[in-house]
Amino acid sequence: MLSVGLLALALLAAYRLYLRWGTRNGPGGAARQGEAAALPRMKRRDFSLEQLREFDGARNPRILLAVNGKVFDVTKGSKFYGPEGPYGIFAGRDASRGLATFCLDKDALRDEYDDLSDLNAVQMESVREWEMQFKGKF
């Protein structure tokens, strides 16, 4: 009797996780994921902040973000960095300040060049750690 109850509880938990994460992309989300996966690899190039904004996952299926002056293609992580993702605020932008200060507010990000000179040593170390994580993953 106990194992039937545990099985029912496990199935309920799995169903709730599916509802929360499995349908997160909304209508057409799977199509968007497939489209993004089919994109050719980008050649290395420099971006202005204005050019970077185009790659926010909404206007263009490719998602780019910058950390510490380096641009990363995070398209394969669109569930996190896409328009509906928890870190979607960083898509098409320089995410350095937001990552350094652990702030997901749009007001915390700058629309022009940000030299980060007002960040303290701990925050700058955090930016460097995020940069290394993105280098390893993307």
N, C-alpha and C positions, 0 to 999 in steps of 0.2 A: 504494500500500500504506500509506503514511504517513497519507494523508487518511482512510482507512477506520479506522485506529487512533484518530485524533483524534476522528472522529465517534463511535466506540464509547465513548471516554472522556467525551465531552461528554454523550452519552445517559446514561451511568452517573451522572455528576455531577448531571444534571437529575433523574433518578430518586431519588437520595439526598436532594436538596433537597425534592422532593415528599414523600418519606416523613417528613422532619423537620418541615417547615412546613405542608404540605398537609393532614396528618391531625392537626395539633396540637390542634384543638378537640375531638377525640374523638367518640364517638357522639352524634348530635344537635347537634353544633356548628354545622352549617350552618343548622339550624332555629332555634337560638338567635340566630345572626347575623341571620336574616331577621326574627325577632320583634323584635329590638332596632332594626333599621332602620325598622320600621313604627311605632315609638313616636312620638307627637306631641311637638312641641317643648315643653319645659318653660317655664313662666313664671318670671321672676326672683322669688326669695324667699330668705329667710334660713333657715339650717339650724342646729340644735344638733348637737353631735357625735353624740348618740344618734340623731337623725333621719338624719344622713348615713350612718351604718353600715348602714341598710336598703338603700342603693344600692350594693351590692358586686358585683353581677352574678350572685350565687348566689340570694339571696332575691328579687331584683327584676332584671329584664333590663336596666334602666337602670344605668349605672355613673357614679358621681360621685366626684370627689375634690376636696380643697381645697388651695390653695397660697396662702400669705400672706394668709389670711382670705377668699379668694375661692373660690367653688365652681364647678367646671367639669364639664360633661357630656362624659365621654370615651367614651360608649357606642360611637361609631363606631370607636374604637381598641380594641375589646374583645379583639383578639388580643394586645395588649400589657397592657391594664389589667384584663382579665377574670380570673376565678378561676384559669385555667390559664396566664395570661400571665406573662411575666418580671417585670412591675411590678404584678401582681395584689395584692401586699401593700398597695398604696396605695388600692385600691378601697374606697370608702365611708369614707375616713379623711382626716385632715389629713396630707398628704404632705410638708409643708414641711421638717420636720427630716430626714427620710430623703433628700430631694432635696439639701438643703444639705450633708449630710455624706456623700453618695454611699453610703448604707447601706441595704440591702434587708432588714435584720433586723427582725422584728416587735418585738423588744425596743427598738429605736431609736425607735419611734413611741410617742406618748403617747395614753392613752385619755381624758384630760381636757384642758382648754384648755392650750395650750402657747404662752407668750408669746415664745419663742425668744430671750429676753434673754441666755442664756448662749452664743449663737453669736457667733463673731468676725466682723469686717467682711467678710472674703472669703466666709464662709458666707452672710451676709445678702445679699451681692451675688448669690450663686448663687441664692438663693431668689427674688430680684427677676427675675433672668434667666429662671428656670423659669416664673415667673408670666407674663412677657411671651411666652414661647413658647406657653404654654397659651392665652393670649388670642388669639394669632394663629392657632392651629390649631383651637381648640374654641370 
